[in-house]
Amino acid sequence: MKSATIQLETLTCPSCMLKVEGALKNLDGIDKDTIKVSFNTSKVKLDFDENTVSIEEIENAISKVGYEVIKSKVK
């Protein structure tokens, strides 16, 4: 399991946060209990199985709901 912190363009409200969260919950390989999206900091934190889903797939899911990924850090 890997941990990721993803910096997004500015999230302006809780509705934005829920949109991003919903997109991530639809992906296999993400530990749904670890998804934390903060509209105050515009950051997403989560744990994922790199054998099931890649950071690129996670970033694409976020982009598809209309939010730009600025940078990602994976540990």
N, CA, C and O atoms as a CHARMM CRD file, in Angstrom:
* protein
*
  300
    1    1 MET  N      0.85500  -1.18000   0.00000 PROA 1      0.00000
    2    1 MET  CA     0.00000   0.00000   0.00000 PROA 1      0.00000
    3    1 MET  C      0.89800   1.24000   0.00000 PROA 1      0.00000
    4    1 MET  O      1.87000   1.32200   0.75100 PROA 1      0.00000
    5    2 LYS  N      0.55500   2.18300  -0.84300 PROA 2      0.00000
    6    2 LYS  CA     1.26500   3.45900  -0.92600 PROA 2      0.00000
    7    2 LYS  C      0.34500   4.55800  -0.41100 PROA 2      0.00000
    8    2 LYS  O     -0.87800   4.41800  -0.42800 PROA 2      0.00000
    9    3 SER  N      0.94200   5.64800   0.04400 PROA 3      0.00000
   10    3 SER  CA     0.18500   6.83500   0.46400 PROA 3      0.00000
   11    3 SER  C      0.46000   7.94500  -0.52400 PROA 3      0.00000
   12    3 SER  O      1.58900   8.11100  -0.98600 PROA 3      0.00000
   13    4 ALA  N     -0.57500   8.70900  -0.84900 PROA 4      0.00000
   14    4 ALA  CA    -0.41500   9.82200  -1.78700 PROA 4      0.00000
   15    4 ALA  C     -0.98800  11.09500  -1.19300 PROA 4      0.00000
   16    4 ALA  O     -2.00400  11.07800  -0.49800 PROA 4      0.00000
   17    5 THR  N     -0.31600  12.19800  -1.48300 PROA 5      0.00000
   18    5 THR  CA    -0.83000  13.53400  -1.20400 PROA 5      0.00000
   19    5 THR  C     -0.87300  14.23800  -2.54900 PROA 5      0.00000
   20    5 THR  O      0.14200  14.35600  -3.23500 PROA 5      0.00000
   21    6 ILE  N     -2.06200  14.70300  -2.92100 PROA 6      0.00000
   22    6 ILE  CA    -2.26400  15.29700  -4.23300 PROA 6      0.00000
   23    6 ILE  C     -2.72100  16.73900  -4.05300 PROA 6      0.00000
   24    6 ILE  O     -3.75100  16.99700  -3.43000 PROA 6      0.00000
   25    7 GLN  N     -1.95800  17.67100  -4.59600 PROA 7      0.00000
   26    7 GLN  CA    -2.30400  19.09800  -4.54300 PROA 7      0.00000
   27    7 GLN  C     -3.14600  19.42300  -5.77000 PROA 7      0.00000
   28    7 GLN  O     -2.74100  19.16400  -6.90300 PROA 7      0.00000
   29    8 LEU  N     -4.32100  19.99400  -5.52900 PROA 8      0.00000
   30    8 LEU  CA    -5.22900  20.36000  -6.60900 PROA 8      0.00000
   31    8 LEU  C     -5.27700  21.85900  -6.78800 PROA 8      0.00000
   32    8 LEU  O     -4.80800  22.62500  -5.94600 PROA 8      0.00000
   33    9 GLU  N     -5.86800  22.26800  -7.93100 PROA 9      0.00000
   34    9 GLU  CA    -6.20800  23.67100  -8.08500 PROA 9      0.00000
   35    9 GLU  C     -7.15700  24.00500  -6.93500 PROA 9      0.00000
   36    9 GLU  O     -7.58500  23.09700  -6.22100 PROA 9      0.00000
   37   10 THR  N     -7.48200  25.22300  -6.74300 PROA 10     0.00000
   38   10 THR  CA    -8.30200  25.64600  -5.60900 PROA 10     0.00000
   39   10 THR  C     -9.67800  24.99600  -5.60900 PROA 10     0.00000
   40   10 THR  O    -10.43100  25.09400  -6.57700 PROA 10     0.00000
   41   11 LEU  N     -9.98700  24.33500  -4.50600 PROA 11     0.00000
   42   11 LEU  CA   -11.34000  23.83600  -4.26100 PROA 11     0.00000
   43   11 LEU  C    -12.04600  24.92800  -3.46200 PROA 11     0.00000
   44   11 LEU  O    -11.50300  25.42700  -2.47600 PROA 11     0.00000
   45   12 THR  N    -13.22800  25.29200  -3.87500 PROA 12     0.00000
   46   12 THR  CA   -13.86000  26.45500  -3.25400 PROA 12     0.00000
   47   12 THR  C    -14.97500  26.13700  -2.27100 PROA 12     0.00000
   48   12 THR  O    -15.43400  27.02600  -1.55400 PROA 12     0.00000
   49   13 CYS  N    -15.42400  24.87100  -2.22500 PROA 13     0.00000
   50   13 CYS  CA   -16.55700  24.58100  -1.34300 PROA 13     0.00000
   51   13 CYS  C    -16.64200  23.09400  -1.02300 PROA 13     0.00000
   52   13 CYS  O    -15.96700  22.28000  -1.65300 PROA 13     0.00000
   53   14 PRO  N    -17.46500  22.74300  -0.05200 PROA 14     0.00000
   54   14 PRO  CA   -17.64200  21.32500   0.28400 PROA 14     0.00000
   55   14 PRO  C    -18.19100  20.50400  -0.88700 PROA 14     0.00000
   56   14 PRO  O    -17.90100  19.31200  -0.98700 PROA 14     0.00000
   57   15 SER  N    -18.96600  21.11300  -1.76000 PROA 15     0.00000
   58   15 SER  CA   -19.50100  20.40600  -2.92300 PROA 15     0.00000
   59   15 SER  C    -18.37300  19.94000  -3.84300 PROA 15     0.00000
   60   15 SER  O    -18.42100  18.83500  -4.38300 PROA 15     0.00000
   61   16 CYS  N    -17.35500  20.79200  -4.02000 PROA 16     0.00000
   62   16 CYS  CA   -16.17300  20.42300  -4.81900 PROA 16     0.00000
   63   16 CYS  C    -15.47900  19.22400  -4.18800 PROA 16     0.00000
   64   16 CYS  O    -15.07100  18.28600  -4.87400 PROA 16     0.00000
   65   17 MET  N    -15.35800  19.27700  -2.89300 PROA 17     0.00000
   66   17 MET  CA   -14.71100  18.22100  -2.14000 PROA 17     0.00000
   67   17 MET  C    -15.44800  16.89100  -2.35100 PROA 17     0.00000
   68   17 MET  O    -14.81700  15.85400  -2.55400 PROA 17     0.00000
   69   18 LEU  N    -16.77000  16.92600  -2.30300 PROA 18     0.00000
   70   18 LEU  CA   -17.56200  15.71600  -2.47000 PROA 18     0.00000
   71   18 LEU  C    -17.46400  15.15300  -3.88100 PROA 18     0.00000
   72   18 LEU  O    -17.49900  13.93700  -4.06900 PROA 18     0.00000
   73   19 LYS  N    -17.34300  16.02300  -4.86500 PROA 19     0.00000
   74   19 LYS  CA   -17.17900  15.58400  -6.24900 PROA 19     0.00000
   75   19 LYS  C    -15.88400  14.78600  -6.41200 PROA 19     0.00000
   76   19 LYS  O    -15.87500  13.71400  -7.01600 PROA 19     0.00000
   77   20 VAL  N    -14.80200  15.32000  -5.87000 PROA 20     0.00000
   78   20 VAL  CA   -13.50300  14.64900  -5.95900 PROA 20     0.00000
   79   20 VAL  C    -13.54900  13.33200  -5.18600 PROA 20     0.00000
   80   20 VAL  O    -13.08600  12.30000  -5.67200 PROA 20     0.00000
   81   21 GLU  N    -14.10700  13.37700  -3.99100 PROA 21     0.00000
   82   21 GLU  CA   -14.21500  12.18500  -3.15600 PROA 21     0.00000
   83   21 GLU  C    -15.00900  11.08900  -3.87200 PROA 21     0.00000
   84   21 GLU  O    -14.62000   9.92100  -3.84800 PROA 21     0.00000
   85   22 GLY  N    -16.11600  11.46800  -4.50400 PROA 22     0.00000
   86   22 GLY  CA   -16.94900  10.50900  -5.21500 PROA 22     0.00000
   87   22 GLY  C    -16.21500   9.85000  -6.36900 PROA 22     0.00000
   88   22 GLY  O    -16.35300   8.64700  -6.59000 PROA 22     0.00000
   89   23 ALA  N    -15.43800  10.62700  -7.10400 PROA 23     0.00000
   90   23 ALA  CA   -14.66900  10.08200  -8.22900 PROA 23     0.00000
   91   23 ALA  C    -13.64800   9.05700  -7.72800 PROA 23     0.00000
   92   23 ALA  O    -13.44300   8.02400  -8.36400 PROA 23     0.00000
   93   24 LEU  N    -13.01500   9.34200  -6.59800 PROA 24     0.00000
   94   24 LEU  CA   -11.99800   8.44300  -6.06300 PROA 24     0.00000
   95   24 LEU  C    -12.61300   7.16400  -5.49800 PROA 24     0.00000
   96   24 LEU  O    -12.01400   6.09300  -5.59500 PROA 24     0.00000
   97   25 LYS  N    -13.78900   7.26600  -4.91500 PROA 25     0.00000
   98   25 LYS  CA   -14.44600   6.08100  -4.34800 PROA 25     0.00000
   99   25 LYS  C    -14.85900   5.08600  -5.41700 PROA 25     0.00000
  100   25 LYS  O    -15.08900   3.91500  -5.11500 PROA 25     0.00000
  101   26 ASN  N    -14.95800   5.53500  -6.66900 PROA 26     0.00000
  102   26 ASN  CA   -15.32300   4.64200  -7.77200 PROA 26     0.00000
  103   26 ASN  C    -14.14500   3.85100  -8.31300 PROA 26     0.00000
  104   26 ASN  O    -14.34000   2.95500  -9.13400 PROA 26     0.00000
  105   27 LEU  N    -12.92900   4.15400  -7.87900 PROA 27     0.00000
  106   27 LEU  CA   -11.74200   3.45200  -8.37000 PROA 27     0.00000
  107   27 LEU  C    -11.41500   2.23800  -7.50600 PROA 27     0.00000
  108   27 LEU  O    -11.44000   2.30900  -6.27700 PROA 27     0.00000
  109   28 ASP  N    -11.11200   1.14000  -8.16100 PROA 28     0.00000
  110   28 ASP  CA   -10.62100  -0.03800  -7.43800 PROA 28     0.00000
  111   28 ASP  C     -9.18700   0.23100  -7.00500 PROA 28     0.00000
  112   28 ASP  O     -8.44500   0.93300  -7.69100 PROA 28     0.00000
  113   29 GLY  N     -8.80300  -0.33000  -5.86600 PROA 29     0.00000
  114   29 GLY  CA    -7.42100  -0.21900  -5.41900 PROA 29     0.00000
  115   29 GLY  C     -7.16800   0.90500  -4.43000 PROA 29     0.00000
  116   29 GLY  O     -6.06800   1.01900  -3.88800 PROA 29     0.00000
  117   30 ILE  N     -8.17900   1.74000  -4.18800 PROA 30     0.00000
  118   30 ILE  CA    -8.02900   2.81700  -3.20600 PROA 30     0.00000
  119   30 ILE  C     -8.69700   2.38300  -1.91000 PROA 30     0.00000
  120   30 ILE  O     -9.82500   1.89100  -1.91900 PROA 30     0.00000
  121   31 ASP  N     -7.99900   2.56500  -0.80300 PROA 31     0.00000
  122   31 ASP  CA    -8.59400   2.28500   0.50700 PROA 31     0.00000
  123   31 ASP  C     -9.58400   3.41100   0.79900 PROA 31     0.00000
  124   31 ASP  O     -9.19500   4.51000   1.19400 PROA 31     0.00000
  125   32 LYS  N    -10.86700   3.11800   0.59700 PROA 32     0.00000
  126   32 LYS  CA   -11.92900   4.14300   0.70300 PROA 32     0.00000
  127   32 LYS  C    -11.93300   4.85300   2.05700 PROA 32     0.00000
  128   32 LYS  O    -12.29200   6.02700   2.14300 PROA 32     0.00000
  129   33 ASP  N    -11.53400   4.14400   3.11100 PROA 33     0.00000
  130   33 ASP  CA   -11.53600   4.73200   4.45700 PROA 33     0.00000
  131   33 ASP  C    -10.43900   5.77000   4.65700 PROA 33     0.00000
  132   33 ASP  O    -10.47200   6.52800   5.62600 PROA 33     0.00000
  133   34 THR  N     -9.46400   5.81100   3.74400 PROA 34     0.00000
  134   34 THR  CA    -8.34100   6.74000   3.92000 PROA 34     0.00000
  135   34 THR  C     -8.48900   8.01800   3.09200 PROA 34     0.00000
  136   34 THR  O     -7.67200   8.93000   3.21400 PROA 34     0.00000
  137   35 ILE  N     -9.52300   8.08900   2.25400 PROA 35     0.00000
  138   35 ILE  CA    -9.68200   9.26800   1.39400 PROA 35     0.00000
  139   35 ILE  C    -10.04200  10.48500   2.25100 PROA 35     0.00000
  140   35 ILE  O    -11.05200  10.50000   2.95400 PROA 35     0.00000
  141   36 LYS  N     -9.18500  11.49800   2.16800 PROA 36     0.00000
  142   36 LYS  CA    -9.43600  12.76000   2.87800 PROA 36     0.00000
  143   36 LYS  C     -9.21700  13.89100   1.89100 PROA 36     0.00000
  144   36 LYS  O     -8.11100  14.09000   1.38800 PROA 36     0.00000
  145   37 VAL  N    -10.29400  14.63600   1.61800 PROA 37     0.00000
  146   37 VAL  CA   -10.21400  15.76400   0.70000 PROA 37     0.00000
  147   37 VAL  C    -10.49000  17.01600   1.51300 PROA 37     0.00000
  148   37 VAL  O    -11.50200  17.09700   2.20900 PROA 37     0.00000
  149   38 SER  N     -9.59600  17.99200   1.42900 PROA 38     0.00000
  150   38 SER  CA    -9.76800  19.24100   2.16500 PROA 38     0.00000
  151   38 SER  C     -9.93900  20.39300   1.18600 PROA 38     0.00000
  152   38 SER  O     -9.05800  20.66300   0.36900 PROA 38     0.00000
  153   39 PHE  N    -11.08500  21.07200   1.27500 PROA 39     0.00000
  154   39 PHE  CA   -11.25300  22.22500   0.39600 PROA 39     0.00000
  155   39 PHE  C    -10.51200  23.43600   0.94500 PROA 39     0.00000
  156   39 PHE  O    -10.27100  24.39000   0.20500 PROA 39     0.00000
  157   40 ASN  N    -10.14800  23.42200   2.21100 PROA 40     0.00000
  158   40 ASN  CA    -9.36800  24.53200   2.78200 PROA 40     0.00000
  159   40 ASN  C     -7.93700  24.56500   2.23500 PROA 40     0.00000
  160   40 ASN  O     -7.38300  25.63500   1.98200 PROA 40     0.00000
  161   41 THR  N     -7.34700  23.37200   2.05800 PROA 41     0.00000
  162   41 THR  CA    -5.96300  23.29900   1.57100 PROA 41     0.00000
  163   41 THR  C     -5.88300  22.82900   0.11700 PROA 41     0.00000
  164   41 THR  O     -4.80800  22.85500  -0.48200 PROA 41     0.00000
  165   42 SER  N     -7.00700  22.40300  -0.44900 PROA 42     0.00000
  166   42 SER  CA    -7.06500  21.84500  -1.81800 PROA 42     0.00000
  167   42 SER  C     -6.14300  20.64700  -1.96800 PROA 42     0.00000
  168   42 SER  O     -5.47800  20.48300  -2.99000 PROA 42     0.00000
  169   43 LYS  N     -6.11100  19.79700  -0.91900 PROA 43     0.00000
  170   43 LYS  CA    -5.28200  18.59500  -0.95100 PROA 43     0.00000
  171   43 LYS  C     -6.13600  17.35300  -0.77100 PROA 43     0.00000
  172   43 LYS  O     -7.15900  17.35700  -0.08600 PROA 43     0.00000
  173   44 VAL  N     -5.67200  16.28800  -1.41500 PROA 44     0.00000
  174   44 VAL  CA    -6.28600  14.97200  -1.27000 PROA 44     0.00000
  175   44 VAL  C     -5.22300  14.05500  -0.67600 PROA 44     0.00000
  176   44 VAL  O     -4.07900  14.04000  -1.12900 PROA 44     0.00000
  177   45 LYS  N     -5.61100  13.29400   0.33700 PROA 45     0.00000
  178   45 LYS  CA    -4.71300  12.28800   0.90900 PROA 45     0.00000
  179   45 LYS  C     -5.44500  10.95500   0.85800 PROA 45     0.00000
  180   45 LYS  O     -6.63800  10.87300   1.14900 PROA 45     0.00000
  181   46 LEU  N     -4.70400   9.90600   0.48000 PROA 46     0.00000
  182   46 LEU  CA    -5.30300   8.58000   0.40200 PROA 46     0.00000
  183   46 LEU  C     -4.23100   7.51300   0.35000 PROA 46     0.00000
  184   46 LEU  O     -3.06200   7.78800   0.07900 PROA 46     0.00000
  185   47 ASP  N     -4.65700   6.28100   0.61800 PROA 47     0.00000
  186   47 ASP  CA    -3.78700   5.11800   0.47900 PROA 47     0.00000
  187   47 ASP  C     -4.32200   4.29900  -0.68300 PROA 47     0.00000
  188   47 ASP  O     -5.53400   4.17600  -0.86500 PROA 47     0.00000
  189   48 PHE  N     -3.40200   3.73500  -1.47500 PROA 48     0.00000
  190   48 PHE  CA    -3.82700   2.94000  -2.61900 PROA 48     0.00000
  191   48 PHE  C     -2.88000   1.77600  -2.86700 PROA 48     0.00000
  192   48 PHE  O     -1.71400   1.80600  -2.47400 PROA 48     0.00000
  193   49 ASP  N     -3.40700   0.74700  -3.52800 PROA 49     0.00000
  194   49 ASP  CA    -2.62200  -0.43100  -3.89900 PROA 49     0.00000
  195   49 ASP  C     -2.05900  -0.18400  -5.28900 PROA 49     0.00000
  196   49 ASP  O     -2.79500  -0.18600  -6.27500 PROA 49     0.00000
  197   50 GLU  N     -0.75400   0.02800  -5.36300 PROA 50     0.00000
  198   50 GLU  CA    -0.10900   0.36100  -6.63700 PROA 50     0.00000
  199   50 GLU  C     -0.15900  -0.78600  -7.64400 PROA 50     0.00000
  200   50 GLU  O      0.13000  -0.58300  -8.82300 PROA 50     0.00000
  201   51 ASN  N     -0.52200  -1.98300  -7.19600 PROA 51     0.00000
  202   51 ASN  CA    -0.67100  -3.12000  -8.11400 PROA 51     0.00000
  203   51 ASN  C     -2.05000  -3.13000  -8.78000 PROA 51     0.00000
  204   51 ASN  O     -2.27100  -3.85500  -9.75000 PROA 51     0.00000
  205   52 THR  N     -2.96500  -2.33000  -8.26000 PROA 52     0.00000
  206   52 THR  CA    -4.33300  -2.28300  -8.78400 PROA 52     0.00000
  207   52 THR  C     -4.62000  -0.98000  -9.51400 PROA 52     0.00000
  208   52 THR  O     -5.28900  -0.97600 -10.54700 PROA 52     0.00000
  209   53 VAL  N     -4.11100   0.13100  -8.97400 PROA 53     0.00000
  210   53 VAL  CA    -4.37800   1.45100  -9.56600 PROA 53     0.00000
  211   53 VAL  C     -3.10200   2.29400  -9.49600 PROA 53     0.00000
  212   53 VAL  O     -2.36100   2.23500  -8.51500 PROA 53     0.00000
  213   54 SER  N     -2.86000   3.06900 -10.53500 PROA 54     0.00000
  214   54 SER  CA    -1.65700   3.91500 -10.55600 PROA 54     0.00000
  215   54 SER  C     -2.00500   5.33900 -10.13500 PROA 54     0.00000
  216   54 SER  O     -3.17100   5.73300 -10.14000 PROA 54     0.00000
  217   55 ILE  N     -0.99500   6.09200  -9.77700 PROA 55     0.00000
  218   55 ILE  CA    -1.20900   7.49300  -9.41800 PROA 55     0.00000
  219   55 ILE  C     -1.75300   8.25600 -10.63100 PROA 55     0.00000
  220   55 ILE  O     -2.52600   9.20100 -10.47800 PROA 55     0.00000
  221   56 GLU  N     -1.35200   7.84700 -11.81900 PROA 56     0.00000
  222   56 GLU  CA    -1.85600   8.50000 -13.04000 PROA 56     0.00000
  223   56 GLU  C     -3.35200   8.27400 -13.20400 PROA 56     0.00000
  224   56 GLU  O     -4.08000   9.18100 -13.60800 PROA 56     0.00000
  225   57 GLU  N     -3.81300   7.06100 -12.89000 PROA 57     0.00000
  226   57 GLU  CA    -5.25200   6.76800 -12.97600 PROA 57     0.00000
  227   57 GLU  C     -6.03200   7.57300 -11.93800 PROA 57     0.00000
  228   57 GLU  O     -7.14400   8.03100 -12.20200 PROA 57     0.00000
  229   58 ILE  N     -5.44200   7.73900 -10.76500 PROA 58     0.00000
  230   58 ILE  CA    -6.07900   8.54400  -9.71600 PROA 58     0.00000
  231   58 ILE  C     -6.16600   9.99800 -10.17200 PROA 58     0.00000
  232   58 ILE  O     -7.21300  10.63200 -10.03700 PROA 58     0.00000
  233   59 GLU  N     -5.07200  10.52300 -10.70800 PROA 59     0.00000
  234   59 GLU  CA    -5.05900  11.90200 -11.20500 PROA 59     0.00000
  235   59 GLU  C     -6.07000  12.09600 -12.33600 PROA 59     0.00000
  236   59 GLU  O     -6.74400  13.12400 -12.39900 PROA 59     0.00000
  237   60 ASN  N     -6.17300  11.10200 -13.23300 PROA 60     0.00000
  238   60 ASN  CA    -7.13200  11.18900 -14.33900 PROA 60     0.00000
  239   60 ASN  C     -8.57100  11.21600 -13.84000 PROA 60     0.00000
  240   60 ASN  O     -9.40400  11.93800 -14.38700 PROA 60     0.00000
  241   61 ALA  N     -8.87000  10.43300 -12.80600 PROA 61     0.00000
  242   61 ALA  CA   -10.22000  10.42300 -12.23900 PROA 61     0.00000
  243   61 ALA  C    -10.57400  11.79900 -11.67800 PROA 61     0.00000
  244   61 ALA  O    -11.70800  12.25900 -11.81400 PROA 61     0.00000
  245   62 ILE  N     -9.60100  12.44900 -11.05000 PROA 62     0.00000
  246   62 ILE  CA    -9.81800  13.79600 -10.51400 PROA 62     0.00000
  247   62 ILE  C    -10.02000  14.78600 -11.66300 PROA 62     0.00000
  248   62 ILE  O    -10.90700  15.63700 -11.60400 PROA 62     0.00000
  249   63 SER  N     -9.20600  14.67500 -12.69200 PROA 63     0.00000
  250   63 SER  CA    -9.31700  15.57300 -13.85000 PROA 63     0.00000
  251   63 SER  C    -10.66400  15.42700 -14.55300 PROA 63     0.00000
  252   63 SER  O    -11.23500  16.41200 -15.02000 PROA 63     0.00000
  253   64 LYS  N    -11.16400  14.20400 -14.62400 PROA 64     0.00000
  254   64 LYS  CA   -12.43800  13.94900 -15.30800 PROA 64     0.00000
  255   64 LYS  C    -13.62400  14.63700 -14.64000 PROA 64     0.00000
  256   64 LYS  O    -14.62700  14.91900 -15.29600 PROA 64     0.00000
  257   65 VAL  N    -13.51900  14.91000 -13.34200 PROA 65     0.00000
  258   65 VAL  CA   -14.61600  15.63000 -12.67000 PROA 65     0.00000
  259   65 VAL  C    -14.35000  17.13100 -12.61500 PROA 65     0.00000
  260   65 VAL  O    -15.07500  17.87400 -11.95300 PROA 65     0.00000
  261   66 GLY  N    -13.29700  17.57600 -13.32200 PROA 66     0.00000
  262   66 GLY  CA   -13.09900  19.00500 -13.52700 PROA 66     0.00000
  263   66 GLY  C    -12.07700  19.72100 -12.66900 PROA 66     0.00000
  264   66 GLY  O    -12.10300  20.94800 -12.57600 PROA 66     0.00000
  265   67 TYR  N    -11.16900  18.97500 -12.03300 PROA 67     0.00000
  266   67 TYR  CA   -10.18400  19.62900 -11.16700 PROA 67     0.00000
  267   67 TYR  C     -8.77200  19.30700 -11.62600 PROA 67     0.00000
  268   67 TYR  O     -8.44300  18.15500 -11.90600 PROA 67     0.00000
  269   68 GLU  N     -7.95300  20.32800 -11.69800 PROA 68     0.00000
  270   68 GLU  CA    -6.58400  20.17000 -12.16500 PROA 68     0.00000
  271   68 GLU  C     -5.67200  19.72300 -11.02900 PROA 68     0.00000
  272   68 GLU  O     -5.69400  20.28500  -9.93400 PROA 68     0.00000
  273   69 VAL  N     -4.87100  18.70000 -11.31200 PROA 69     0.00000
  274   69 VAL  CA    -3.87000  18.23200 -10.35900 PROA 69     0.00000
  275   69 VAL  C     -2.61100  19.06900 -10.55700 PROA 69     0.00000
  276   69 VAL  O     -2.07600  19.12600 -11.66400 PROA 69     0.00000
  277   70 ILE  N     -2.14200  19.70700  -9.51600 PROA 70     0.00000
  278   70 ILE  CA    -0.93200  20.52000  -9.57000 PROA 70     0.00000
  279   70 ILE  C      0.30200  19.63300  -9.41100 PROA 70     0.00000
  280   70 ILE  O      1.23600  19.70900 -10.21000 PROA 70     0.00000
  281   71 LYS  N      0.30200  18.78900  -8.37100 PROA 71     0.00000
  282   71 LYS  CA     1.40800  17.84600  -8.16800 PROA 71     0.00000
  283   71 LYS  C      0.96000  16.75000  -7.22900 PROA 71     0.00000
  284   71 LYS  O      0.02900  16.91600  -6.44200 PROA 71     0.00000
  285   72 SER  N      1.65100  15.61600  -7.32900 PROA 72     0.00000
  286   72 SER  CA     1.36200  14.47000  -6.46600 PROA 72     0.00000
  287   72 SER  C      2.65000  14.00300  -5.80800 PROA 72     0.00000
  288   72 SER  O      3.72600  14.04000  -6.40400 PROA 72     0.00000
  289   73 LYS  N      2.51100  13.56700  -4.57500 PROA 73     0.00000
  290   73 LYS  CA     3.64500  13.00000  -3.84100 PROA 73     0.00000
  291   73 LYS  C      3.21100  11.62900  -3.34300 PROA 73     0.00000
  292   73 LYS  O      2.19400  11.49800  -2.66200 PROA 73     0.00000
  293   74 VAL  N      3.99500  10.60200  -3.69100 PROA 74     0.00000
  294   74 VAL  CA     3.67000   9.22700  -3.30400 PROA 74     0.00000
  295   74 VAL  C      4.77100   8.69700  -2.40100 PROA 74     0.00000
  296   74 VAL  O      5.95700   8.85900  -2.68800 PROA 74     0.00000
  297   75 LYS  N      4.36800   8.06400  -1.31000 PROA 75     0.00000
  298   75 LYS  CA     5.33900   7.43300  -0.38800 PROA 75     0.00000
  299   75 LYS  C      5.00600   5.96000  -0.24900 PROA 75     0.00000
  300   75 LYS  O      5.69000   5.23800   0.47500 PROA 75     0.00000
